[in-house]
Amino acid sequence: MRVSTSLDIRQVAVIGAGTMGRGIVISLASAGLSVLWLDSNRPTLDAGLSAIEQIWSQQVVKQRISQPEAEANRQRVQAVHDYAALAEVDLVIEAVYESLELKQEIFRALDRQLKPQAILASNTSALDIDAIAAVTARPQQVLGLHFFSPAHVMKLLEVIRGARTDNAVLDAACRLGERIGKVVVVAGNCPGFIGNRMLASYVAEARKLLLEGALPHQVDAVLQQFGFAMGPFRMYDVVGIDLEWRARQLAGEGMEAPLVQVDNALCDLGRFGQKTGHGYYSYPEDSRHAEHDPQVDALVLEISHGLGYRRREISKQEILERCLLALINEGAKILEEKIAANSHDIDQVWLNGYGFPKDAGGPMRWADAQGLPLIAARLEHLQSLFGECWRPAALIRQLIADGRHFFNVQEGEV
């Protein structure tokens, strides 16, 4: 079945009334779209309705919107209590927690209940879109819409193209993203897509540095001095250290990996981050100010020694180089695999979703400015010290041989 060559999205449904669902509903309704909101837990849905009203009220107080605008936004949102109520929507965005089995269950139900031409989207941040699409009879109308939290504030929207996603569906999703004021980047389907796949490499290096000799506040200070909005450990405090911890528990795997042992220990202590007042940092009551906590330093030392690491002094230059080069090498692989159309899209993801310094232009532009021969030489040096994970991506060598840069790579080109 082919979908229409022109799709008009007028009414949208959102499934899930947690933090992400609330932000998505605010984004849609604020842009004038009618939204049906479903959550299997009635108290959670009621709390969500109260939360979005409060946010719009705060925007009125701050004179960002008028009272009539706030009331109009609220009128566009209707709570519903079963899938049958969604039968005529043009698009549904699923925004429940990261469980492939749960998402597949929801998409089976949606496929049965929604009109044939409706688009089904998942807000997954890393799961396989094709595995979600496969449980439906309309894989050509399934794609990912990866919003960033808080969804009504963050500008980035990754639109994830599945193997069978129809071009008209992709175009309609991109137009919707632009309508609600997002910076839209299309990504191919792989674990983590563009942003979170690169983040995994970046964070893994930061975690290795902790075990080898650095401390969380030292790593964050170097990256913030470079220009990041916040370092990786401060970022985890803001997002919630427990999110990945709970996901590992749910999946029943990954809990024993050395790189997550500091995170595990913090979560075992109830230090989930800023929301609990303690994480990698401590936070005074009713404050977002991160304060260095020597107890965390002691915990890092205890865990690294327990894992058999011989700690050493790690320079600021090594911290910066390893984190940035891990990011860039992964970005090059993403370009090789055509997960991103071009290096500009990768830079847009990192500028708008991850706080990369704007004056550096994004990780790929920064790498071009340094010179790819220098990037390759530093990667090869790290490869000689730390192993094959640092081997320069084949694209980097190819571009050097051709006298080209990342920005020269066009869509569909290797």
LUMVOLUM-801286 format. One record per residue (C-alpha): residue in one letter; x, z, y; chain. Coordinates in pm, whole numbers. Example, Ala and Ser with C-alpha at 12.3 -4.5 7.8 and 13.67 -1.06 7.14 Angstrom:
// LUMVOLUM-801286
<"A", <1230, 780, -450>, "A">
<"S", <1367, 714, -106>, "A">
//
This chain:
// LUMVOLUM-801286
<"M", <0, 0, 0>, "A">
<"R", <124, -90, 350>, "A">
<"V", <11, 112, 648>, "A">
<"S", <-108, -36, 975>, "A">
<"T", <161, -189, 1194>, "A">
<"S", <39, 28, 1482>, "A">
<"L", <-52, 392, 1431>, "A">
<"D", <-217, 604, 1697>, "A">
<"I", <-179, 979, 1650>, "A">
<"R", <-457, 1163, 1829>, "A">
<"Q", <-539, 1464, 1617>, "A">
<"V", <-273, 1666, 1440>, "A">
<"A", <-287, 1952, 1193>, "A">
<"V", <-20, 2218, 1149>, "A">
<"I", <11, 2423, 831>, "A">
<"G", <183, 2758, 870>, "A">
<"A", <144, 3013, 1149>, "A">
<"G", <490, 3168, 1141>, "A">
<"T", <750, 3128, 1414>, "A">
<"M", <803, 2755, 1357>, "A">
<"G", <434, 2676, 1323>, "A">
<"R", <356, 2857, 1647>, "A">
<"G", <621, 2667, 1842>, "A">
<"I", <503, 2334, 1701>, "A">
<"V", <140, 2409, 1792>, "A">
<"I", <243, 2501, 2147>, "A">
<"S", <442, 2176, 2180>, "A">
<"L", <155, 1960, 2057>, "A">
<"A", <-127, 2126, 2250>, "A">
<"S", <78, 2140, 2571>, "A">
<"A", <117, 1762, 2546>, "A">
<"G", <-261, 1713, 2528>, "A">
<"L", <-302, 1674, 2153>, "A">
<"S", <-587, 1825, 1956>, "A">
<"V", <-450, 2061, 1689>, "A">
<"L", <-612, 2205, 1377>, "A">
<"W", <-418, 2508, 1253>, "A">
<"L", <-424, 2629, 894>, "A">
<"D", <-256, 2924, 725>, "A">
<"S", <-352, 3073, 389>, "A">
<"N", <-311, 3420, 538>, "A">
<"R", <-592, 3488, 787>, "A">
<"P", <-416, 3779, 967>, "A">
<"T", <-105, 3561, 1015>, "A">
<"L", <-319, 3287, 1168>, "A">
<"D", <-496, 3535, 1397>, "A">
<"A", <-157, 3673, 1504>, "A">
<"G", <-39, 3318, 1571>, "A">
<"L", <-336, 3248, 1796>, "A">
<"S", <-266, 3565, 1992>, "A">
<"A", <103, 3476, 2018>, "A">
<"I", <46, 3129, 2162>, "A">
<"E", <-206, 3265, 2414>, "A">
<"Q", <54, 3519, 2522>, "A">
<"I", <321, 3251, 2565>, "A">
<"W", <92, 3036, 2779>, "A">
<"S", <-3, 3344, 2982>, "A">
<"Q", <366, 3413, 3042>, "A">
<"Q", <412, 3053, 3155>, "A">
<"V", <130, 3102, 3406>, "A">
<"V", <298, 3417, 3541>, "A">
<"K", <625, 3225, 3575>, "A">
<"Q", <433, 2943, 3749>, "A">
<"R", <538, 2687, 3492>, "A">
<"I", <175, 2594, 3426>, "A">
<"S", <-155, 2677, 3598>, "A">
<"Q", <-427, 2901, 3455>, "A">
<"P", <-660, 2601, 3397>, "A">
<"E", <-376, 2427, 3208>, "A">
<"A", <-326, 2735, 2989>, "A">
<"E", <-698, 2748, 2913>, "A">
<"A", <-705, 2374, 2833>, "A">
<"N", <-409, 2415, 2598>, "A">
<"R", <-583, 2698, 2414>, "A">
<"Q", <-904, 2495, 2381>, "A">
<"R", <-712, 2218, 2206>, "A">
<"V", <-617, 2453, 1921>, "A">
<"Q", <-873, 2523, 1650>, "A">
<"A", <-814, 2753, 1356>, "A">
<"V", <-938, 2623, 1022>, "A">
<"H", <-943, 2784, 681>, "A">
<"D", <-920, 2513, 415>, "A">
<"Y", <-769, 2172, 351>, "A">
<"A", <-1108, 2002, 362>, "A">
<"A", <-1124, 2073, 737>, "A">
<"L", <-818, 1849, 783>, "A">
<"A", <-977, 1541, 625>, "A">
<"E", <-979, 1324, 939>, "A">
<"V", <-651, 1417, 1109>, "A">
<"D", <-398, 1143, 1181>, "A">
<"L", <-92, 1356, 1106>, "A">
<"V", <-28, 1688, 939>, "A">
<"I", <293, 1885, 992>, "A">
<"E", <371, 2138, 721>, "A">
<"A", <575, 2431, 857>, "A">
<"V", <596, 2689, 579>, "A">
<"Y", <912, 2854, 448>, "A">
<"E", <1184, 2657, 271>, "A">
<"S", <1056, 2637, -86>, "A">
<"L", <1044, 2292, -242>, "A">
<"E", <782, 2404, -495>, "A">
<"L", <554, 2543, -224>, "A">
<"K", <590, 2234, -10>, "A">
<"Q", <513, 2007, -307>, "A">
<"E", <203, 2212, -384>, "A">
<"I", <84, 2173, -24>, "A">
<"F", <153, 1799, -19>, "A">
<"R", <-44, 1747, -342>, "A">
<"A", <-341, 1919, -180>, "A">
<"L", <-304, 1722, 143>, "A">
<"D", <-279, 1394, -45>, "A">
<"R", <-612, 1467, -213>, "A">
<"Q", <-795, 1581, 101>, "A">
<"L", <-670, 1367, 391>, "A">
<"K", <-786, 1018, 481>, "A">
<"P", <-574, 742, 322>, "A">
<"Q", <-396, 639, 643>, "A">
<"A", <-294, 991, 746>, "A">
<"I", <78, 1069, 784>, "A">
<"L", <219, 1369, 599>, "A">
<"A", <525, 1538, 755>, "A">
<"S", <737, 1834, 654>, "A">
<"N", <926, 2054, 897>, "A">
<"T", <1192, 2121, 635>, "A">
<"S", <1541, 2181, 770>, "A">
<"A", <1729, 2072, 458>, "A">
<"L", <1507, 1991, 158>, "A">
<"D", <1473, 1652, -9>, "A">
<"I", <1200, 1451, 167>, "A">
<"D", <1182, 1207, -124>, "A">
<"A", <1114, 1492, -367>, "A">
<"I", <828, 1603, -143>, "A">
<"A", <694, 1248, -106>, "A">
<"A", <710, 1188, -482>, "A">
<"V", <419, 1424, -553>, "A">
<"T", <185, 1213, -336>, "A">
<"A", <22, 874, -384>, "A">
<"R", <141, 775, -34>, "A">
<"P", <521, 814, -22>, "A">
<"Q", <535, 543, 243>, "A">
<"Q", <346, 780, 477>, "A">
<"V", <568, 1083, 420>, "A">
<"L", <862, 1182, 640>, "A">
<"G", <1036, 1485, 786>, "A">
<"L", <985, 1625, 1135>, "A">
<"H", <1261, 1883, 1174>, "A">
<"F", <1188, 2090, 1483>, "A">
<"F", <1440, 2344, 1608>, "A">
<"S", <1349, 2705, 1676>, "A">
<"P", <1185, 2801, 1903>, "A">
<"A", <1010, 2466, 1869>, "A">
<"H", <837, 2478, 2208>, "A">
<"V", <1172, 2538, 2382>, "A">
<"M", <1435, 2342, 2189>, "A">
<"K", <1454, 1976, 2287>, "A">
<"L", <1575, 1821, 1961>, "A">
<"L", <1354, 1664, 1695>, "A">
<"E", <1514, 1511, 1386>, "A">
<"V", <1279, 1253, 1232>, "A">
<"I", <1376, 1220, 866>, "A">
<"R", <1332, 881, 703>, "A">
<"G", <1254, 894, 332>, "A">
<"A", <1351, 615, 93>, "A">
<"R", <998, 471, 111>, "A">
<"T", <889, 574, 462>, "A">
<"D", <714, 281, 630>, "A">
<"N", <864, 160, 958>, "A">
<"A", <526, 194, 1134>, "A">
<"V", <507, 558, 1026>, "A">
<"L", <861, 620, 1149>, "A">
<"D", <782, 454, 1483>, "A">
<"A", <462, 658, 1524>, "A">
<"A", <650, 981, 1458>, "A">
<"C", <918, 889, 1712>, "A">
<"R", <655, 809, 1975>, "A">
<"L", <489, 1143, 1909>, "A">
<"G", <822, 1321, 1952>, "A">
<"E", <878, 1149, 2285>, "A">
<"R", <523, 1232, 2395>, "A">
<"I", <583, 1604, 2342>, "A">
<"G", <907, 1585, 2537>, "A">
<"K", <1164, 1591, 2257>, "A">
<"V", <1499, 1418, 2223>, "A">
<"V", <1426, 1218, 1907>, "A">
<"V", <1695, 1126, 1656>, "A">
<"V", <1621, 946, 1329>, "A">
<"A", <1817, 1072, 1028>, "A">
<"G", <1845, 963, 669>, "A">
<"N", <1756, 1189, 380>, "A">
<"C", <2036, 1412, 253>, "A">
<"P", <2078, 1791, 228>, "A">
<"G", <2070, 1922, 585>, "A">
<"F", <2017, 1573, 736>, "A">
<"I", <2250, 1534, 1040>, "A">
<"G", <2257, 1867, 1219>, "A">
<"N", <2239, 2121, 940>, "A">
<"R", <2467, 1922, 712>, "A">
<"M", <2737, 1932, 980>, "A">
<"L", <2655, 2294, 1059>, "A">
<"A", <2719, 2387, 696>, "A">
<"S", <3076, 2254, 718>, "A">
<"Y", <3135, 2420, 1054>, "A">
<"V", <3000, 2758, 944>, "A">
<"A", <3183, 2745, 610>, "A">
<"E", <3510, 2715, 799>, "A">
<"A", <3418, 3004, 1027>, "A">
<"R", <3339, 3217, 723>, "A">
<"K", <3669, 3123, 557>, "A">
<"L", <3849, 3234, 872>, "A">
<"L", <3686, 3578, 843>, "A">
<"L", <3810, 3622, 488>, "A">
<"E", <4160, 3499, 574>, "A">
<"G", <4222, 3723, 873>, "A">
<"A", <3995, 3665, 1175>, "A">
<"L", <3705, 3882, 1291>, "A">
<"P", <3357, 3762, 1397>, "A">
<"H", <3400, 3836, 1767>, "A">
<"Q", <3736, 3656, 1770>, "A">
<"V", <3593, 3337, 1618>, "A">
<"D", <3294, 3341, 1852>, "A">
<"A", <3510, 3404, 2159>, "A">
<"V", <3728, 3099, 2087>, "A">
<"L", <3431, 2865, 2039>, "A">
<"Q", <3246, 3001, 2339>, "A">
<"Q", <3558, 2957, 2550>, "A">
<"F", <3565, 2594, 2433>, "A">
<"G", <3213, 2564, 2571>, "A">
<"F", <2965, 2630, 2291>, "A">
<"A", <2653, 2815, 2404>, "A">
<"M", <2739, 3073, 2138>, "A">
<"G", <2974, 3107, 1843>, "A">
<"P", <2855, 3080, 1480>, "A">
<"F", <2819, 3454, 1417>, "A">
<"R", <2632, 3517, 1740>, "A">
<"M", <2415, 3219, 1643>, "A">
<"Y", <2334, 3378, 1308>, "A">
<"D", <2236, 3700, 1483>, "A">
<"V", <1993, 3508, 1705>, "A">
<"V", <1845, 3301, 1422>, "A">
<"G", <1841, 3587, 1171>, "A">
<"I", <2111, 3644, 911>, "A">
<"D", <1838, 3722, 658>, "A">
<"L", <1690, 3370, 655>, "A">
<"E", <1964, 3219, 440>, "A">
<"W", <1995, 3546, 245>, "A">
<"R", <1626, 3533, 151>, "A">
<"A", <1653, 3163, 69>, "A">
<"R", <1939, 3239, -172>, "A">
<"Q", <1730, 3512, -332>, "A">
<"L", <1431, 3281, -361>, "A">
<"A", <1641, 3003, -515>, "A">
<"G", <1810, 3245, -752>, "A">
<"E", <2151, 3096, -679>, "A">
<"G", <2437, 3116, -433>, "A">
<"M", <2442, 3494, -397>, "A">
<"E", <2784, 3526, -562>, "A">
<"A", <2965, 3271, -344>, "A">
<"P", <3262, 3438, -165>, "A">
<"L", <3177, 3284, 171>, "A">
<"V", <2839, 3458, 197>, "A">
<"Q", <2951, 3806, 91>, "A">
<"V", <2978, 3934, 450>, "A">
<"D", <2627, 3804, 522>, "A">
<"N", <2498, 3962, 201>, "A">
<"A", <2653, 4298, 287>, "A">
<"L", <2507, 4294, 638>, "A">
<"C", <2161, 4215, 501>, "A">
<"D", <2191, 4486, 234>, "A">
<"L", <2242, 4726, 525>, "A">
<"G", <1934, 4592, 704>, "A">
<"R", <2150, 4428, 971>, "A">
<"F", <1951, 4108, 1006>, "A">
<"G", <2067, 4027, 1358>, "A">
<"Q", <1933, 4061, 1708>, "A">
<"K", <1575, 4128, 1592>, "A">
<"T", <1682, 4450, 1416>, "A">
<"G", <1929, 4557, 1684>, "A">
<"H", <2224, 4514, 1447>, "A">
<"G", <2387, 4215, 1280>, "A">
<"Y", <2736, 4081, 1333>, "A">
<"Y", <2700, 4260, 1667>, "A">
<"S", <2503, 4557, 1792>, "A">
<"Y", <2234, 4528, 2058>, "A">
<"P", <2116, 4803, 2292>, "A">
<"E", <1742, 4872, 2268>, "A">
<"D", <1534, 4600, 2435>, "A">
<"S", <1849, 4399, 2511>, "A">
<"R", <1993, 4068, 2392>, "A">
<"H", <2344, 4163, 2498>, "A">
<"A", <2576, 4141, 2196>, "A">
<"E", <2825, 4426, 2172>, "A">
<"H", <3133, 4424, 1950>, "A">
<"D", <3080, 4659, 1655>, "A">
<"P", <3393, 4802, 1485>, "A">
<"Q", <3181, 4885, 1178>, "A">
<"V", <3141, 4512, 1117>, "A">
<"D", <3516, 4461, 1148>, "A">
<"A", <3569, 4730, 884>, "A">
<"L", <3311, 4565, 658>, "A">
<"V", <3485, 4226, 690>, "A">
<"L", <3819, 4380, 598>, "A">
<"E", <3670, 4564, 301>, "A">
<"I", <3505, 4249, 164>, "A">
<"S", <3804, 4018, 216>, "A">
<"H", <4039, 4266, 49>, "A">
<"G", <3791, 4313, -233>, "A">
<"L", <3788, 3937, -290>, "A">
<"G", <4166, 3933, -315>, "A">
<"Y", <4252, 3780, 22>, "A">
<"R", <4582, 3871, 190>, "A">
<"R", <4483, 3880, 555>, "A">
<"R", <4705, 3727, 823>, "A">
<"E", <4704, 3672, 1196>, "A">
<"I", <4505, 3361, 1285>, "A">
<"S", <4565, 3197, 1620>, "A">
<"K", <4299, 3083, 1865>, "A">
<"Q", <4422, 2726, 1817>, "A">
<"E", <4373, 2742, 1440>, "A">
<"I", <4022, 2880, 1481>, "A">
<"L", <3924, 2603, 1721>, "A">
<"E", <4091, 2325, 1527>, "A">
<"R", <3950, 2415, 1188>, "A">
<"C", <3593, 2459, 1313>, "A">
<"L", <3590, 2142, 1524>, "A">
<"L", <3766, 1921, 1271>, "A">
<"A", <3534, 2033, 992>, "A">
<"L", <3245, 1927, 1215>, "A">
<"I", <3397, 1590, 1302>, "A">
<"N", <3504, 1497, 949>, "A">
<"E", <3151, 1569, 822>, "A">
<"G", <3009, 1361, 1106>, "A">
<"A", <3231, 1070, 1002>, "A">
<"K", <3099, 1096, 646>, "A">
<"I", <2742, 1095, 779>, "A">
<"L", <2818, 771, 963>, "A">
<"E", <2976, 623, 650>, "A">
<"E", <2665, 703, 448>, "A">
<"K", <2432, 563, 718>, "A">
<"I", <2255, 897, 750>, "A">
<"A", <2297, 851, 1126>, "A">
<"A", <2260, 515, 1295>, "A">
<"N", <2554, 573, 1530>, "A">
<"S", <2782, 840, 1671>, "A">
<"H", <2564, 876, 1982>, "A">
<"D", <2280, 1007, 1765>, "A">
<"I", <2511, 1265, 1608>, "A">
<"D", <2623, 1375, 1954>, "A">
<"Q", <2261, 1401, 2071>, "A">
<"V", <2182, 1628, 1776>, "A">
<"W", <2471, 1860, 1857>, "A">
<"L", <2416, 1862, 2232>, "A">
<"N", <2044, 1933, 2209>, "A">
<"G", <2016, 2139, 1892>, "A">
<"Y", <2339, 2335, 1849>, "A">
<"G", <2479, 2410, 2194>, "A">
<"F", <2784, 2182, 2183>, "A">
<"P", <2939, 2174, 2533>, "A">
<"K", <2775, 1900, 2738>, "A">
<"D", <3090, 1816, 2932>, "A">
<"A", <3261, 1727, 2601>, "A">
<"G", <2981, 1479, 2528>, "A">
<"G", <2926, 1583, 2166>, "A">
<"P", <3162, 1619, 1869>, "A">
<"M", <3210, 1249, 1800>, "A">
<"R", <3268, 1160, 2163>, "A">
<"W", <3514, 1451, 2189>, "A">
<"A", <3699, 1317, 1883>, "A">
<"D", <3718, 970, 2037>, "A">
<"A", <3864, 1124, 2353>, "A">
<"Q", <4132, 1305, 2153>, "A">
<"G", <4223, 983, 1974>, "A">
<"L", <4140, 918, 1610>, "A">
<"P", <4508, 895, 1506>, "A">
<"L", <4556, 1252, 1628>, "A">
<"I", <4235, 1364, 1452>, "A">
<"A", <4354, 1205, 1127>, "A">
<"A", <4700, 1362, 1157>, "A">
<"R", <4555, 1710, 1207>, "A">
<"L", <4315, 1663, 915>, "A">
<"E", <4606, 1555, 695>, "A">
<"H", <4800, 1864, 804>, "A">
<"L", <4507, 2086, 707>, "A">
<"Q", <4478, 1895, 380>, "A">
<"S", <4840, 1980, 301>, "A">
<"L", <4769, 2349, 367>, "A">
<"F", <4419, 2397, 230>, "A">
<"G", <4341, 2114, -10>, "A">
<"E", <4131, 1805, -63>, "A">
<"C", <3829, 1928, 132>, "A">
<"W", <4028, 1829, 443>, "A">
<"R", <4099, 1469, 337>, "A">
<"P", <4007, 1248, 635>, "A">
<"A", <3686, 1052, 587>, "A">
<"A", <3747, 691, 489>, "A">
<"L", <3571, 577, 809>, "A">
<"I", <3834, 749, 1023>, "A">
<"R", <4116, 560, 852>, "A">
<"Q", <3923, 232, 876>, "A">
<"L", <3856, 275, 1248>, "A">
<"I", <4223, 356, 1315>, "A">
<"A", <4332, 45, 1122>, "A">
<"D", <4091, -166, 1328>, "A">
<"G", <4187, -4, 1658>, "A">
<"R", <3831, 118, 1710>, "A">
<"H", <3647, 444, 1783>, "A">
<"F", <3338, 623, 1654>, "A">
<"F", <3134, 485, 1944>, "A">
<"N", <3205, 130, 1820>, "A">
<"V", <3017, 188, 1494>, "A">
<"Q", <2679, 17, 1517>, "A">
<"E", <2365, 79, 1313>, "A">
<"G", <2400, -42, 955>, "A">
<"E", <2776, -97, 987>, "A">
<"V", <3030, 83, 774>, "A">
//
